[in-house]
Structures are given as structure tokens and as C-alpha cells.
């Protein structure tokens, strides 16, 4: 009975588990850290070297997902811009015709 209680307590206080929940991809993008281009890369590298492999993999997956979503959004916006430019071009051609 005591062993079962201790195992339950140990599982509830697992620091690895807590970190994974913190880095989950269900967090809204606003909760994720903003990356500044002028950041101290050496300091960031040291911070990453202190993290566990599991934490780094979770972070990488989150970043890859965000990158893929940004690429899709960029492609969609480029197609929308192209359509707008084409419509403006057609409108100008029709206005020039007598």
C-alpha cells in the first residue's frame, strides 16, 4: 500500500512530465517565446545545452509545426495578392478600352 502511494506521488511530481506539458503544442502561439534577431546566440546555445533531449525534441516539433503553418499562410497570402494584382490589371485594361 505504501509502495503504491509513493509510486503515485513520484509520478505526479515528475519534472520531465511537467516540462513536456509546458512545451506542448496545444499552447497558443502567443504563449511561445518571441525570437529576436539580435539575441545573444551564445547564451541561447548554453540554455539549450542545459535542457534534456526530450525537451529539445518537443521544442523542435513545436517550431517545425509553426514553420509549416507559416509557410502555408505565406503561400495563401501570395496567391491572394496575385489574384488582386490580376483583377487590378484586368480593370485597368477594361478602363482603357473605348
N, C-alpha and C positions, 0 to 999 in steps of 0.2 A: 504494500500500500504506500509506504513512504517512498520507495523507489519510483513508483508510477507518478506520484506527486512531484518529485524532484525532476523527473524527465519532462513532465508537462511544463514546469516552471522554466527549465532550461530552454525548451523550445520557444516559449513565449518571450524570452529575453535574448534571442539570438541576434547579435549585432549585424550579421550578414543579411538576415531576413529584413531587418529594419532598413538597411541601406537600399535593398532592392525595391522595397515599397516606395522609398523616397524617389528613386530614379525611374519609376515605372513610366511607360509610355502613355498611360492614361492621364498623366498630368497635362493640364493645358499648356500651350506654348508660352504663355505669359509667366508661368512658374519657372521656366527654364532660364538659366543664366544667359545674359546678353554677352556676346563676344565682341570685344572692341579690337579694332585692327592694331592699335598702338599698345596692346597689352604686353606685359613682361613675359615673353615666351619661356625664358629660363625658369621663372617662378611657377608658371603653369606646368612645365615639364616636371619639376620637383613635386608638385602636388599630385600629378598623375602617377609618378613613381611610387608614391606612398599608398595609392589605392590598390585594392585587391583586384585580381584578374576578373573576378565575377562582376565587380562594379564597373570596370573598364569595358567589359563586353556589353553590359547593359547600356552604358553611356554611348558606346559606338552604335548599337542598334537604334537608339533614340535619334542620334544625329543622322544616321543613314536614312531613317524614315522621314525626318524633317527635310532632308536634302531632296529626297524623291518627291515629296509633296511640293516643295518649292519649284522643282523642275517642271512638274505638271502645271502648276499655276503660271509659270513663265511661258510655257508653250501655249496655254489657253489665252493668255493676255496678248501674245504675239499674233495669234490668229484673229483675235478680236480687233486689234489695231490694223491688221492687214485688211480686214473687211471694211472698217471705217474709211481707210485710205482709198480703197477701191470704190466705195459709194461716193466719196467726195469727187473722185476723178470722173465718175460717170455723170455726176451732177454738173460738173464744170463743162463737160463735153456737150451735154444737152443744152446748157445755157448759151453756148457759143453758136449752136446751130440755129439758123433763122426760121 
